[in-house]
Amino acid sequence: MIREKIVERAIPHAASPVAPHVTASLGVACMIPGGDASGKDLIELADQALYQAKDQGRNQVQISAAPVTAGMAEGSNRQANR
């Protein structure tokens, strides 16, 4: 939705190799907290997704999710059952 709103504004960007207007490439990441995962790992995933969006032509959203390990899944189930 954010990307579409930026494109709708049609802000001129004559120097862009992608489009004659401003576009947005976004990297989104998610993970279940716990185990050895850290905030730094989450930022790394988002950064990887951003560069994937840029490498695949820009003006798009790419999503990256951390793999769920058995311990992480069990911990999230315990918290949900409290």
Secondary structure as GFF3:
##gff-version 3
##sequence-region A 1 82
A	DSSP	alpha_helix	2	9	.	.	.	ID=ss1
A	DSSP	beta_strand	26	30	.	.	.	ID=ss2
A	DSSP	alpha_helix	39	55	.	.	.	ID=ss3
A	DSSP	beta_strand	61	65	.	.	.	ID=ss4
A	DSSP	alpha_helix	70	80	.	.	.	ID=ss5
###
